[in-house]
């Protein structure tokens, strides 16, 4: 049963501040694709969509990459619908063998970097040749105490606020919003 107050979810979108509109986000995807292509076009990479937030960024990014690649997914979450992270929960490991391959992790956001660091560590433990990360947004001034300092490919840098859109969610809603929106008061 869904115990979310749908009117409050609707209000959150209506009251949110648009930080980046659709045109800005889609230009960021193109810029990321250009940088990724320059770096990985000859490396036969495996792109791992980090579920669930990485589904939409992966869908936008992959058609812009005009070189051979394989796609799989990985799922580890700290948030599980909450606005604050907690213990990491593994839900899905890749089906493709990662050993001796270049891996590109594609996700929605780099905040503290703890989840991304766990994913990088997992890939390294599988014997990858190289692991890189691509995120739509990275929060400015977000603390990375034990996580990654930055992603290898970043679309947009945003203020350290609670955001949704283009894969990012607000209580498991609004991943489909066309823009990056900051929740009022958060």
N, CA, C and O atoms as a DFTB+ gen file, in Angstrom:
744 C
 N C O
     1  1       0.829      -1.187       0.000
     2  2       0.000       0.000       0.000
     3  2       0.876       1.254       0.000
     4  3       1.901       1.310       0.680
     5  1       0.465       2.234      -0.755
     6  2       1.190       3.487      -0.864
     7  2       0.629       4.480       0.152
     8  3      -0.522       4.902       0.044
     9  1       1.444       4.849       1.134
    10  2       0.974       5.753       2.176
    11  2       1.409       7.196       1.953
    12  3       1.390       8.002       2.884
    13  1       1.804       7.528       0.711
    14  2       2.236       8.877       0.378
    15  2       1.016       9.758       0.146
    16  3       0.025       9.329      -0.445
    17  1       1.104      10.973       0.613
    18  2       0.058      11.959       0.411
    19  2       0.281      12.582      -0.969
    20  3       1.101      13.488      -1.117
    21  1      -0.449      12.097      -1.979
    22  2      -0.238      12.539      -3.354
    23  2      -0.412      14.052      -3.531
    24  3       0.355      14.654      -4.282
    25  1      -1.390      14.693      -2.869
    26  2      -1.456      16.159      -2.996
    27  2      -0.177      16.860      -2.522
    28  3       0.219      17.870      -3.104
    29  1       0.470      16.341      -1.481
    30  2       1.710      16.978      -1.025
    31  2       2.837      16.758      -2.029
    32  3       3.704      17.619      -2.172
    33  1       2.843      15.631      -2.724
    34  2       3.829      15.357      -3.770
    35  2       3.605      16.326      -4.928
    36  3       4.560      16.872      -5.480
    37  1       2.351      16.536      -5.290
    38  2       1.998      17.485      -6.356
    39  2       2.386      18.901      -5.953
    40  3       2.923      19.655      -6.764
    41  1       2.117      19.263      -4.705
    42  2       2.484      20.598      -4.201
    43  2       3.999      20.799      -4.230
    44  3       4.477      21.886      -4.553
    45  1       4.746      19.756      -3.894
    46  2       6.210      19.870      -3.885
    47  2       6.721      20.274      -5.265
    48  3       7.621      21.107      -5.367
    49  1       6.169      19.704      -6.317
    50  2       6.585      20.045      -7.694
    51  2       6.166      21.477      -8.033
    52  3       6.948      22.235      -8.606
    53  1       4.943      21.843      -7.682
    54  2       4.426      23.180      -7.981
    55  2       5.227      24.271      -7.274
    56  3       5.439      25.347      -7.833
    57  1       5.670      23.998      -6.054
    58  2       6.382      24.990      -5.237
    59  2       7.904      24.951      -5.429
    60  3       8.610      25.827      -4.928
    61  1       8.404      23.962      -6.136
    62  2       9.855      23.790      -6.292
    63  2      10.459      24.882      -7.167
    64  3       9.794      25.458      -8.028
    65  1      11.725      25.145      -6.924
    66  2      12.476      26.113      -7.722
    67  2      13.214      25.362      -8.828
    68  3      13.939      24.404      -8.562
    69  1      13.025      25.804     -10.061
    70  2      13.736      25.185     -11.185
    71  2      15.177      25.701     -11.188
    72  3      15.422      26.887     -11.407
    73  1      16.128      24.789     -10.942
    74  2      17.544      25.153     -10.955
    75  2      18.131      25.062     -12.359
    76  3      18.987      25.860     -12.740
    77  1      17.653      24.064     -13.133
    78  2      18.141      23.847     -14.499
    79  2      16.960      23.379     -15.337
    80  3      16.309      22.393     -14.992
    81  1      16.680      24.071     -16.428
    82  2      15.552      23.658     -17.259
    83  2      15.962      22.498     -18.177
    84  3      17.122      22.086     -18.203
    85  1      14.983      21.986     -18.924
    86  2      15.229      20.822     -19.784
    87  2      16.344      21.076     -20.789
    88  3      17.180      20.202     -21.019
    89  1      16.365      22.250     -21.385
    90  2      17.401      22.551     -22.385
    91  2      18.797      22.520     -21.754
    92  3      19.741      22.025     -22.371
    93  1      18.934      23.038     -20.546
    94  2      20.237      23.025     -19.867
    95  2      20.669      21.600     -19.544
    96  3      21.834      21.246     -19.724
    97  1      19.731      20.782     -19.067
    98  2      20.064      19.403     -18.712
    99  2      20.435      18.612     -19.956
   100  3      21.404      17.853     -19.944
   101  1      19.674      18.783     -21.026
   102  2      19.958      18.024     -22.242
   103  2      21.267      18.477     -22.901
   104  3      21.949      17.668     -23.530
   105  1      21.623      19.750     -22.766
   106  2      22.938      20.205     -23.237
   107  2      24.042      19.580     -22.384
   108  3      25.107      19.231     -22.892
   109  1      23.779      19.443     -21.090
   110  2      24.751      18.796     -20.195
   111  2      24.971      17.346     -20.612
   112  3      26.101      16.859     -20.575
   113  1      23.898      16.645     -21.010
   114  2      24.049      15.269     -21.490
   115  2      24.934      15.240     -22.738
   116  3      25.787      14.363     -22.869
   117  1      24.739      16.185     -23.646
   118  2      25.564      16.228     -24.862
   119  2      27.023      16.482     -24.517
   120  3      27.918      15.841     -25.068
   121  1      27.261      17.419     -23.605
   122  2      28.639      17.715     -23.194
   123  2      29.294      16.498     -22.542
   124  3      30.460      16.197     -22.798
   125  1      28.529      15.801     -21.694
   126  2      29.056      14.582     -21.073
   127  2      29.361      13.533     -22.135
   128  3      30.407      12.886     -22.087
   129  1      28.453      13.362     -23.093
   130  2      28.636      12.358     -24.146
   131  2      29.901      12.652     -24.958
   132  3      30.647      11.739     -25.312
   133  1      30.132      13.927     -25.245
   134  2      31.338      14.288     -25.995
   135  2      32.597      13.901     -25.214
   136  3      33.536      13.338     -25.778
   137  1      32.610      14.206     -23.918
   138  2      33.780      13.883     -23.078
   139  2      33.940      12.373     -22.915
   140  3      35.058      11.858     -22.956
   141  1      32.832      11.665     -22.731
   142  2      32.882      10.208     -22.581
   143  2      33.376       9.567     -23.871
   144  3      34.196       8.649     -23.837
   145  1      32.879      10.048     -25.006
   146  2      33.304       9.512     -26.296
   147  2      34.804       9.694     -26.487
   148  3      35.500       8.765     -26.898
   149  1      35.295      10.878     -26.192
   150  2      36.730      11.136     -26.344
   151  2      37.560      10.191     -25.487
   152  3      38.645       9.774     -25.892
   153  1      37.060       9.857     -24.317
   154  2      37.818       9.018     -23.379
   155  2      37.636       7.519     -23.626
   156  3      38.590       6.756     -23.473
   157  1      36.423       7.079     -24.009
   158  2      36.115       5.642     -24.013
   159  2      35.837       5.008     -25.378
   160  3      35.581       3.805     -25.444
   161  1      35.880       5.770     -26.454
   162  2      35.439       5.254     -27.755
   163  2      36.178       3.999     -28.213
   164  3      35.623       3.210     -28.978
   165  1      37.393       3.801     -27.772
   166  2      38.173       2.635     -28.200
   167  2      38.386       1.617     -27.083
   168  3      39.273       0.769     -27.182
   169  1      37.587       1.692     -26.028
   170  2      37.864       0.852     -24.856
   171  2      36.882      -0.293     -24.643
   172  3      37.019      -1.024     -23.662
   173  1      35.887      -0.481     -25.530
   174  2      34.905      -1.557     -25.378
   175  2      34.312      -1.563     -23.963
   176  3      34.411      -2.571     -23.263
   177  1      33.693      -0.443     -23.531
   178  2      33.236      -0.339     -22.150
   179  2      31.928      -1.068     -21.867
   180  3      31.136      -1.364     -22.761
   181  1      31.744      -1.338     -20.598
   182  2      30.455      -1.782     -20.066
   183  2      29.887      -0.582     -19.319
   184  3      30.514      -0.064     -18.395
   185  1      28.703      -0.146     -19.721
   186  2      28.019       0.931     -19.016
   187  2      27.068       0.297     -18.017
   188  3      26.216      -0.511     -18.387
   189  1      27.214       0.662     -16.752
   190  2      26.340       0.155     -15.707
   191  2      25.417       1.275     -15.258
   192  3      25.862       2.263     -14.674
   193  1      24.139       1.115     -15.534
   194  2      23.138       2.069     -15.064
   195  2      22.906       1.783     -13.587
   196  3      22.553       0.667     -13.206
   197  1      23.110       2.810     -12.760
   198  2      22.921       2.652     -11.318
   199  2      21.442       2.872     -11.027
   200  3      20.933       3.990     -11.113
   201  1      20.767       1.782     -10.682
   202  2      19.330       1.840     -10.449
   203  2      19.021       2.455      -9.091
   204  3      19.790       2.273      -8.146
   205  1      17.944       3.158      -8.977
   206  2      16.935       3.446      -9.968
   207  2      17.182       4.797     -10.618
   208  3      16.729       5.038     -11.737
   209  1      17.886       5.667      -9.940
   210  2      18.117       7.017     -10.433
   211  2      18.861       7.107     -11.745
   212  3      18.701       8.089     -12.469
   213  1      19.668       6.116     -12.075
   214  2      20.453       6.157     -13.306
   215  2      19.708       5.754     -14.556
   216  3      20.260       5.850     -15.652
   217  1      18.452       5.298     -14.428
   218  2      17.701       4.848     -15.612
   219  2      17.517       5.991     -16.611
   220  3      17.837       5.836     -17.789
   221  1      17.016       7.113     -16.164
   222  2      16.753       8.231     -17.077
   223  2      18.055       8.809     -17.626
   224  3      18.147       9.016     -18.836
   225  1      19.069       9.082     -16.795
   226  2      20.331       9.557     -17.371
   227  2      20.932       8.579     -18.387
   228  3      21.468       9.002     -19.412
   229  1      20.846       7.289     -18.108
   230  2      21.368       6.298     -19.046
   231  2      20.601       6.368     -20.361
   232  3      21.197       6.296     -21.436
   233  1      19.275       6.508     -20.278
   234  2      18.450       6.594     -21.481
   235  2      18.760       7.805     -22.336
   236  3      18.672       7.733     -23.561
   237  1      19.117       8.902     -21.724
   238  2      19.497      10.098     -22.480
   239  2      20.920       9.991     -23.017
   240  3      21.190      10.399     -24.146
   241  1      21.811       9.456     -22.228
   242  2      23.236       9.471     -22.556
   243  2      23.632       8.441     -23.617
   244  3      24.364       8.774     -24.549
   245  1      23.169       7.217     -23.491
   246  2      23.635       6.165     -24.390
   247  2      23.391       6.432     -25.875
   248  3      24.282       6.152     -26.678
   249  1      22.241       6.954     -26.282
   250  2      22.067       7.229     -27.722
   251  2      23.029       8.289     -28.258
   252  3      23.205       8.404     -29.471
   253  1      23.651       9.062     -27.371
   254  2      24.609      10.079     -27.786
   255  2      26.026       9.519     -27.902
   256  3      26.931      10.211     -28.368
   257  1      26.219       8.274     -27.481
   258  2      27.538       7.625     -27.543
   259  2      27.591       6.748     -28.796
   260  3      26.978       5.681     -28.836
   261  1      28.316       7.195     -29.806
   262  2      28.351       6.506     -31.091
   263  2      29.587       5.620     -31.194
   264  3      30.456       5.824     -32.042
   265  1      29.641       4.624     -30.300
   266  2      30.710       3.631     -30.336
   267  2      30.171       2.373     -29.670
   268  3      29.197       2.447     -28.921
   269  1      30.785       1.214     -29.926
   270  2      30.281      -0.033     -29.355
   271  2      30.458      -0.064     -27.834
   272  3      31.508       0.300     -27.306
   273  1      29.415      -0.503     -27.157
   274  2      29.443      -0.638     -25.707
   275  2      28.428      -1.700     -25.304
   276  3      27.562      -2.080     -26.092
   277  1      28.546      -2.166     -24.088
   278  2      27.555      -3.077     -23.525
   279  2      26.886      -2.372     -22.356
   280  3      27.473      -1.507     -21.707
   281  1      25.629      -2.768     -22.103
   282  2      24.845      -2.153     -21.039
   283  2      24.380      -3.207     -20.053
   284  3      23.937      -4.289     -20.437
   285  1      24.488      -2.875     -18.783
   286  2      23.964      -3.707     -17.701
   287  2      23.556      -2.739     -16.594
   288  3      23.591      -1.523     -16.783
   289  1      23.177      -3.270     -15.463
   290  2      22.772      -2.408     -14.355
   291  2      23.304      -2.956     -13.041
   292  3      23.696      -4.118     -12.926
   293  1      23.300      -2.069     -12.058
   294  2      23.722      -2.394     -10.705
   295  2      22.805      -1.606      -9.786
   296  3      22.381      -0.502     -10.128
   297  1      22.493      -2.171      -8.608
   298  2      21.562      -1.475      -7.715
   299  2      21.997      -1.635      -6.264
   300  3      21.958      -2.722      -5.688
   301  1      22.407      -0.522      -5.709
   302  2      22.707      -0.425      -4.283
   303  2      22.171       0.924      -3.839
   304  3      22.393       1.931      -4.511
   305  1      21.469       0.957      -2.718
   306  2      20.832       2.201      -2.301
   307  2      21.032       2.472      -0.825
   308  3      21.049       1.561       0.002
   309  1      21.183       3.746      -0.519
   310  2      21.223       4.193       0.873
   311  2      19.949       4.925       1.244
   312  3      19.660       5.098       2.428
   313  1      19.178       5.360       0.253
   314  2      18.050       6.244       0.537
   315  2      16.711       5.522       0.665
   316  3      15.925       5.831       1.561
   317  1      16.448       4.574      -0.213
   318  2      15.216       3.777      -0.162
   319  2      13.966       4.630       0.069
   320  3      13.138       4.313       0.924
   321  1      13.838       5.720      -0.705
   322  2      12.662       6.570      -0.645
   323  2      12.736       7.673       0.383
   324  3      11.849       8.526       0.429
   325  1      13.757       7.684       1.203
   326  2      13.918       8.691       2.246
   327  2      14.712       9.875       1.708
   328  3      15.319       9.786       0.641
   329  1      14.708      10.976       2.438
   330  2      15.495      12.136       2.045
   331  2      16.891      12.100       2.658
   332  3      17.714      12.968       2.368
   333  1      17.168      11.105       3.503
   334  2      18.487      10.958       4.110
   335  2      18.980       9.534       3.918
   336  3      18.210       8.576       3.987
   337  1      20.281       9.415       3.676
   338  2      20.870       8.102       3.454
   339  2      21.152       7.373       4.750
   340  3      21.270       7.972       5.818
   341  1      21.256       6.060       4.621
   342  2      21.580       5.219       5.773
   343  2      22.488       4.100       5.285
   344  3      23.294       4.303       4.377
   345  1      22.365       2.952       5.865
   346  2      23.164       1.782       5.513
   347  2      22.932       1.380       4.055
   348  3      21.814       1.472       3.549
   349  1      23.997       0.936       3.387
   350  2      23.908       0.532       1.987
   351  2      23.224      -0.824       1.864
   352  3      23.575      -1.772       2.566
   353  1      22.241      -0.908       0.962
   354  2      21.509      -2.151       0.687
   355  2      21.740      -2.540      -0.772
   356  3      21.376      -1.796      -1.683
   357  1      22.355      -3.726      -0.991
   358  2      22.603      -4.231      -2.342
   359  2      21.366      -4.952      -2.829
   360  3      20.806      -5.789      -2.121
   361  1      20.930      -4.623      -4.064
   362  2      19.743      -5.244      -4.631
   363  2      20.016      -6.002      -5.929
   364  3      19.345      -6.992      -6.220
   365  1      21.009      -5.540      -6.721
   366  2      21.319      -6.203      -7.989
   367  2      22.782      -6.004      -8.342
   368  3      23.324      -4.903      -8.254
   369  1      23.401      -7.101      -8.742
   370  2      24.770      -7.058      -9.250
   371  2      24.706      -7.218     -10.766
   372  3      23.734      -7.773     -11.280
   373  1      25.721      -6.744     -11.497
   374  2      25.711      -6.898     -12.962
   375  2      25.716      -8.364     -13.384
   376  3      26.257      -9.226     -12.690
   377  1      25.107      -8.626     -14.528
   378  2      25.095      -9.965     -15.101
   379  2      26.310     -10.193     -15.999
   380  3      26.747     -11.332     -16.167
   381  1      26.853      -9.133     -16.571
   382  2      28.013      -9.226     -17.461
   383  2      29.287      -9.340     -16.622
   384  3      29.429      -8.681     -15.592
   385  1      30.198     -10.175     -17.076
   386  2      31.507     -10.320     -16.427
   387  2      32.284      -9.008     -16.568
   388  3      32.459      -8.508     -17.679
   389  1      32.749      -8.452     -15.450
   390  2      33.432      -7.163     -15.453
   391  2      34.957      -7.273     -15.558
   392  3      35.624      -6.306     -15.925
   393  1      35.501      -8.428     -15.244
   394  2      36.961      -8.600     -15.203
   395  2      37.617      -8.123     -16.492
   396  3      37.179      -8.450     -17.595
   397  1      38.690      -7.334     -16.318
   398  2      39.515      -6.828     -17.414
   399  2      38.768      -5.900     -18.379
   400  3      39.208      -5.706     -19.512
   401  1      37.658      -5.334     -17.945
   402  2      36.888      -4.423     -18.789
   403  2      36.924      -3.014     -18.206
   404  3      37.181      -2.824     -17.017
   405  1      36.667      -2.050     -19.050
   406  2      36.472      -0.664     -18.622
   407  2      34.990      -0.525     -18.280
   408  3      34.132      -0.915     -19.071
   409  1      34.689       0.027     -17.109
   410  2      33.314       0.171     -16.649
   411  2      32.994       1.647     -16.446
   412  3      33.770       2.393     -15.849
   413  1      31.830       2.050     -16.957
   414  2      31.321       3.398     -16.728
   415  2      30.039       3.282     -15.910
   416  3      29.040       2.738     -16.381
   417  1      30.076       3.795     -14.687
   418  2      28.896       3.840     -13.821
   419  2      28.116       5.107     -14.142
   420  3      28.677       6.202     -14.103
   421  1      26.826       4.975     -14.461
   422  2      25.998       6.130     -14.805
   423  2      24.920       6.292     -13.747
   424  3      24.108       5.392     -13.535
   425  1      24.914       7.448     -13.082
   426  2      23.965       7.699     -11.999
   427  2      23.378       9.103     -12.121
   428  3      23.785       9.897     -12.970
   429  1      22.419       9.384     -11.255
   430  2      21.751      10.671     -11.287
   431  2      22.522      11.762     -10.559
   432  3      22.617      12.883     -11.058
   433  1      23.080      11.454      -9.379
   434  2      23.673      12.502      -8.553
   435  2      24.877      11.992      -7.773
   436  3      24.952      10.819      -7.408
   437  1      25.808      12.892      -7.529
   438  2      26.887      12.644      -6.580
   439  2      26.685      13.632      -5.448
   440  3      26.818      14.844      -5.621
   441  1      26.365      13.093      -4.300
   442  2      26.096      13.912      -3.116
   443  2      27.282      13.724      -2.176
   444  3      28.308      14.386      -2.336
   445  1      27.157      12.843      -1.212
   446  2      28.282      12.549      -0.323
   447  2      29.314      11.650      -0.995
   448  3      30.488      11.667      -0.622
   449  1      28.888      10.871      -1.975
   450  2      29.796      10.000      -2.695
   451  2      29.969       8.618      -2.084
   452  3      30.749       7.810      -2.589
   453  1      29.257       8.342      -1.013
   454  2      29.432       7.056      -0.321
   455  2      28.906       5.883      -1.147
   456  3      29.561       4.844      -1.232
   457  1      27.733       6.041      -1.753
   458  2      27.195       4.963      -2.586
   459  2      28.077       4.751      -3.801
   460  3      28.407       3.615      -4.139
   461  1      28.463       5.835      -4.460
   462  2      29.312       5.711      -5.642
   463  2      30.639       5.055      -5.276
   464  3      31.140       4.228      -6.038
   465  1      31.217       5.404      -4.131
   466  2      32.478       4.784      -3.734
   467  2      32.303       3.285      -3.516
   468  3      33.185       2.502      -3.870
   469  1      31.176       2.876      -2.938
   470  2      30.904       1.445      -2.756
   471  2      30.788       0.742      -4.103
   472  3      31.256      -0.387      -4.250
   473  1      30.174       1.391      -5.084
   474  2      30.042       0.802      -6.415
   475  2      31.407       0.695      -7.096
   476  3      31.715      -0.318      -7.725
   477  1      32.214       1.730      -6.969
   478  2      33.577       1.699      -7.515
   479  2      34.369       0.572      -6.863
   480  3      35.049      -0.189      -7.552
   481  1      34.287       0.464      -5.548
   482  2      35.003      -0.605      -4.831
   483  2      34.557      -1.981      -5.301
   484  3      35.386      -2.873      -5.486
   485  1      33.243      -2.163      -5.496
   486  2      32.723      -3.438      -5.993
   487  2      33.345      -3.761      -7.355
   488  3      33.831      -4.871      -7.574
   489  1      33.327      -2.786      -8.264
   490  2      33.873      -3.010      -9.608
   491  2      35.364      -3.354      -9.541
   492  3      35.828      -4.261     -10.231
   493  1      36.098      -2.636      -8.719
   494  2      37.532      -2.918      -8.583
   495  2      37.767      -4.319      -8.038
   496  3      38.705      -4.996      -8.459
   497  1      36.928      -4.761      -7.109
   498  2      37.053      -6.110      -6.554
   499  2      36.769      -7.181      -7.607
   500  3      37.192      -8.327      -7.457
   501  1      36.057      -6.814      -8.667
   502  2      35.761      -7.752      -9.754
   503  2      36.898      -7.808     -10.777
   504  3      36.831      -8.577     -11.736
   505  1      37.937      -7.000     -10.576
   506  2      39.100      -7.040     -11.450
   507  2      38.964      -6.213     -12.718
   508  3      39.533      -6.570     -13.749
   509  1      38.216      -5.110     -12.659
   510  2      38.076      -4.274     -13.844
   511  2      39.408      -3.629     -14.214
   512  3      40.282      -3.443     -13.367
   513  1      39.542      -3.299     -15.471
   514  2      40.726      -2.587     -15.956
   515  2      40.679      -1.145     -15.467
   516  3      41.690      -0.590     -15.036
   517  1      39.477      -0.538     -15.542
   518  2      39.280       0.858     -15.144
   519  2      37.806       1.049     -14.829
   520  3      36.947       0.454     -15.480
   521  1      37.511       1.869     -13.844
   522  2      36.127       2.212     -13.535
   523  2      36.023       3.733     -13.462
   524  3      36.792       4.396     -12.766
   525  1      35.051       4.263     -14.200
   526  2      34.789       5.700     -14.250
   527  2      33.338       5.940     -13.857
   528  3      32.515       5.025     -13.891
   529  1      33.033       7.181     -13.483
   530  2      31.663       7.505     -13.082
   531  2      31.157       8.725     -13.832
   532  3      31.904       9.664     -14.106
   533  1      29.864       8.692     -14.161
   534  2      29.195       9.808     -14.826
   535  2      27.911      10.102     -14.063
   536  3      27.119       9.196     -13.804
   537  1      27.704      11.356     -13.703
   538  2      26.495      11.763     -12.990
   539  2      25.916      13.009     -13.645
   540  3      26.650      13.851     -14.164
   541  1      24.592      13.115     -13.613
   542  2      23.923      14.291     -14.175
   543  2      24.265      15.521     -13.350
   544  3      24.633      16.561     -13.897
   545  1      24.141      15.399     -12.015
   546  2      24.416      16.547     -11.151
   547  2      25.348      16.172     -10.005
   548  3      25.332      15.054      -9.492
   549  1      26.154      17.150      -9.630
   550  2      27.000      17.029      -8.454
   551  2      26.691      18.243      -7.594
   552  3      26.639      19.370      -8.087
   553  1      26.485      18.003      -6.305
   554  2      26.162      19.098      -5.394
   555  2      27.408      19.884      -5.025
   556  3      28.434      19.305      -4.668
   557  1      27.314      21.210      -5.113
   558  2      28.410      22.095      -4.711
   559  2      28.546      22.043      -3.200
   560  3      27.555      22.147      -2.477
   561  1      29.753      21.885      -2.730
   562  2      30.003      21.927      -1.297
   563  2      29.482      20.734      -0.526
   564  3      29.521      20.730       0.704
   565  1      28.992      19.715      -1.227
   566  2      28.550      18.514      -0.519
   567  2      29.785      17.854       0.085
   568  3      30.834      17.765      -0.553
   569  1      29.645      17.409       1.283
   570  2      30.786      16.807       1.963
   571  2      30.991      15.380       1.469
   572  3      30.037      14.621       1.305
   573  1      32.232      15.039       1.241
   574  2      32.609      13.707       0.771
   575  2      33.602      13.109       1.765
   576  3      34.753      12.866       1.400
   577  1      33.189      12.865       3.018
   578  2      34.144      12.449       4.041
   579  2      34.898      11.167       3.707
   580  3      36.121      11.115       3.839
   581  1      34.190      10.150       3.283
   582  2      34.823       8.887       2.928
   583  2      34.477       8.488       1.504
   584  3      34.737       7.358       1.092
   585  1      33.898       9.397       0.761
   586  2      33.449       9.088      -0.588
   587  2      34.365       9.652      -1.647
   588  3      35.511      10.006      -1.369
   589  1      33.862       9.734      -2.849
   590  2      34.617      10.273      -3.963
   591  2      34.633      11.794      -3.896
   592  3      33.651      12.411      -3.481
   593  1      35.724      12.387      -4.295
   594  2      35.803      13.845      -4.319
   595  2      34.964      14.416      -5.463
   596  3      34.354      15.475      -5.315
   597  1      34.931      13.724      -6.595
   598  2      34.131      14.169      -7.731
   599  2      33.952      13.009      -8.695
   600  3      34.665      12.007      -8.632
   601  1      32.974      13.168      -9.597
   602  2      32.757      12.166     -10.631
   603  2      33.727      12.426     -11.779
   604  3      34.264      13.527     -11.902
   605  1      33.950      11.424     -12.611
   606  2      34.813      11.595     -13.775
   607  2      34.144      12.442     -14.850
   608  3      34.811      13.201     -15.553
   609  1      32.810      12.310     -14.981
   610  2      32.021      13.080     -15.944
   611  2      30.804      13.627     -15.208
   612  3      29.994      12.864     -14.682
   613  1      30.679      14.942     -15.174
   614  2      29.574      15.588     -14.475
   615  2      28.851      16.518     -15.427
   616  3      29.475      17.314     -16.129
   617  1      27.516      16.411     -15.448
   618  2      26.723      17.276     -16.310
   619  2      26.586      18.676     -15.755
   620  3      26.899      19.651     -16.438
   621  1      26.118      18.785     -14.514
   622  2      25.817      20.081     -13.915
   623  2      26.255      20.110     -12.462
   624  3      26.214      19.095     -11.766
   625  1      26.670      21.270     -12.020
   626  2      26.974      21.497     -10.613
   627  2      25.828      22.332     -10.050
   628  3      25.474      23.369     -10.609
   629  1      25.249      21.870      -8.933
   630  2      24.075      22.542      -8.377
   631  2      24.309      22.874      -6.909
   632  3      25.199      22.306      -6.277
   633  1      23.510      23.797      -6.363
   634  2      23.618      24.090      -4.926
   635  2      23.298      22.851      -4.098
   636  3      22.623      21.937      -4.571
   637  1      23.778      22.828      -2.882
   638  2      23.563      21.698      -1.969
   639  2      22.149      21.777      -1.393
   640  3      21.945      22.200      -0.255
   641  1      21.177      21.357      -2.212
   642  2      19.764      21.354      -1.823
   643  2      19.166      20.008      -2.212
   644  3      19.774      19.242      -2.959
   645  1      17.968      19.728      -1.698
   646  2      17.273      18.489      -2.068
   647  2      16.616      18.710      -3.422
   648  3      15.776      19.598      -3.569
   649  1      16.998      17.898      -4.420
   650  2      16.553      18.116      -5.794
   651  2      15.878      16.877      -6.378
   652  3      16.045      15.759      -5.890
   653  1      15.105      17.119      -7.446
   654  2      14.469      16.017      -8.174
   655  2      14.394      16.378      -9.656
   656  3      14.548      17.538     -10.039
   657  1      14.154      15.354     -10.483
   658  2      14.030      15.506     -11.932
   659  2      15.137      14.764     -12.658
   660  3      16.233      14.598     -12.123
   661  1      14.856      14.317     -13.876
   662  2      15.818      13.588     -14.712
   663  2      16.463      12.431     -13.957
   664  3      17.674      12.229     -14.036
   665  1      15.658      11.684     -13.235
   666  2      16.140      10.503     -12.511
   667  2      16.167      10.690     -11.010
   668  3      15.995       9.725     -10.264
   669  1      16.378      11.910     -10.555
   670  2      16.387      12.206      -9.114
   671  2      14.941      12.214      -8.610
   672  3      14.036      12.677      -9.302
   673  1      14.739      11.697      -7.401
   674  2      13.362      11.591      -6.925
   675  2      13.093      12.397      -5.654
   676  3      14.000      12.778      -4.915
   677  1      11.815      12.632      -5.445
   678  2      11.315      13.202      -4.195
   679  2      10.316      12.185      -3.649
   680  3       9.210      12.065      -4.176
   681  1      10.690      11.455      -2.606
   682  2       9.861      10.383      -2.025
   683  2       9.379       9.396      -3.092
   684  3       8.217       8.990      -3.106
   685  1      10.312       9.016      -3.994
   686  2      10.072       8.056      -5.073
   687  2       9.192       8.606      -6.198
   688  3       8.740       7.838      -7.047
   689  1       8.943       9.902      -6.221
   690  2       8.163      10.552      -7.272
   691  2       9.030      11.587      -7.986
   692  3      10.112      11.939      -7.516
   693  1       8.546      12.063      -9.116
   694  2       9.104      13.159      -9.899
   695  2      10.460      12.861     -10.541
   696  3      11.172      13.789     -10.925
   697  1      10.831      11.576     -10.664
   698  2      12.030      11.257     -11.446
   699  2      11.827      11.707     -12.899
   700  3      12.789      11.970     -13.621
   701  1      10.583      11.787     -13.301
   702  2      10.206      12.128     -14.664
   703  2      10.136      13.631     -14.931
   704  3       9.849      14.021     -16.063
   705  1      10.381      14.477     -13.958
   706  2      10.308      15.927     -14.167
   707  2      11.374      16.367     -15.169
   708  3      12.530      15.951     -15.084
   709  1      10.978      17.200     -16.106
   710  2      11.904      17.705     -17.146
   711  2      12.555      18.981     -16.653
   712  3      12.105      20.085     -16.961
   713  1      13.599      18.821     -15.900
   714  2      14.346      19.905     -15.295
   715  2      14.895      19.397     -13.976
   716  3      14.512      18.324     -13.508
   717  1      15.786      20.161     -13.383
   718  2      16.287      19.843     -12.040
   719  2      15.670      20.866     -11.102
   720  3      15.898      22.067     -11.240
   721  1      14.888      20.381     -10.149
   722  2      14.112      21.223      -9.249
   723  2      14.575      21.051      -7.816
   724  3      14.884      19.941      -7.382
   725  1      14.622      22.159      -7.080
   726  2      14.948      22.133      -5.649
   727  2      13.649      22.198      -4.858
   728  3      12.800      23.055      -5.106
   729  1      13.503      21.283      -3.902
   730  2      12.317      21.241      -3.058
   731  2      12.318      22.455      -2.123
   732  3      13.331      22.776      -1.502
   733  1      11.195      23.104      -2.038
   734  2      11.067      24.284      -1.171
   735  2      11.310      23.884       0.282
   736  3      10.711      22.941       0.798
   737  1      12.203      24.625       0.918
   738  2      12.468      24.397       2.332
   739  2      13.465      23.284       2.640
   740  3      13.811      23.072       3.802
   741  1      13.928      22.575       1.616
   742  2      14.899      21.489       1.848
   743  2      16.191      21.755       1.098
   744  3      17.123      20.954       1.171
